[in-house]
């Protein structure tokens, strides 16, 4: 497992809190592991809830019709990079 950056750690905490993942420790989420399927096992409803939490926290919307969503939501690292590029200052 590679180390989380401070931005990834903050996003991991938001992910765990917003999705009520009681058995997941934010610091133990591998930033390169898949968020869906064999990784954390998230589903499409989790993606919607996470997108809403990110919108509230960072001031921009993750749109469901964005063709890059599969890449953006691939891992904590890719999602964090997308948030850092797009968040409101």
C-alpha positions as CSV (number, residue, x, y, z in Angstrom):
1,X,0.0,0.0,0.0
2,X,1.3,3.4,-0.9
3,X,1.1,6.3,1.5
4,X,-1.8,8.8,1.4
5,X,-1.2,12.4,0.7
6,X,-2.8,14.9,3.1
7,X,-5.5,15.6,0.4
8,X,-6.1,11.8,0.0
9,X,-6.4,11.4,3.8
10,X,-9.0,14.1,4.0
11,X,-11.0,12.6,1.2
12,X,-10.7,9.1,2.7
13,X,-12.2,10.6,5.9
14,X,-15.0,12.2,4.0
15,X,-15.6,8.9,2.2
16,X,-15.9,6.9,5.4
17,X,-18.0,9.6,7.1
18,X,-20.4,10.2,4.3
19,X,-21.0,6.5,3.5
20,X,-21.0,5.4,7.1
21,X,-18.4,2.8,6.5
22,X,-18.1,1.6,10.1
23,X,-15.6,-1.2,9.4
24,X,-13.2,1.0,7.4
25,X,-10.3,3.0,8.8
26,X,-9.7,6.0,6.6
27,X,-5.9,5.8,7.0
28,X,-6.0,2.2,5.9
29,X,-7.5,2.9,2.5
30,X,-4.9,2.2,-0.2
31,X,-5.0,5.3,-2.4
32,X,-4.4,3.1,-5.5
33,X,-6.9,0.4,-4.7
34,X,-10.2,0.3,-6.6
35,X,-13.1,2.0,-4.9
36,X,-15.7,-0.2,-6.6
37,X,-15.8,-4.0,-7.1
38,X,-13.0,-5.8,-5.4
39,X,-11.6,-2.7,-3.7
40,X,-13.8,-1.1,-1.1
41,X,-16.8,-2.6,-2.8
42,X,-18.7,0.6,-3.3
43,X,-21.7,0.7,-5.6
44,X,-23.5,3.3,-7.8
45,X,-25.6,4.6,-4.8
46,X,-22.4,5.1,-2.9
47,X,-21.0,7.0,-5.8
48,X,-24.0,9.3,-5.8
49,X,-23.7,9.9,-2.0
50,X,-20.0,10.5,-2.3
51,X,-20.4,13.0,-5.2
52,X,-23.0,14.9,-3.1
53,X,-20.6,15.0,-0.1
54,X,-17.8,16.2,-2.3
55,X,-20.1,18.9,-3.8
56,X,-21.0,20.2,-0.3
57,X,-17.4,20.0,0.9
58,X,-15.5,21.4,-2.1
59,X,-18.0,23.5,-4.0
60,X,-18.2,21.8,-7.3
61,X,-20.4,19.1,-8.8
62,X,-19.4,15.7,-10.1
63,X,-21.9,15.1,-12.9
64,X,-23.4,11.7,-13.4
65,X,-23.2,12.1,-17.2
66,X,-19.5,12.9,-17.2
67,X,-17.8,10.3,-19.5
68,X,-14.6,10.5,-17.3
69,X,-16.4,9.2,-14.1
70,X,-15.0,5.7,-14.5
71,X,-11.5,7.1,-14.4
72,X,-12.2,9.8,-11.8
73,X,-13.8,7.2,-9.4
74,X,-11.3,4.5,-10.1
75,X,-9.3,5.0,-6.8
76,X,-8.9,7.3,-3.9
77,X,-5.8,8.8,-5.7
78,X,-7.6,9.6,-8.9
79,X,-10.6,11.0,-7.1
80,X,-8.4,13.2,-4.9
81,X,-6.5,14.5,-8.0
82,X,-9.8,15.4,-9.6
83,X,-11.1,17.1,-6.5
84,X,-7.9,19.1,-6.1
85,X,-8.1,20.3,-9.8
86,X,-11.7,21.3,-9.6
87,X,-12.5,22.5,-6.0
88,X,-13.6,26.0,-5.5
89,X,-10.8,28.2,-4.0
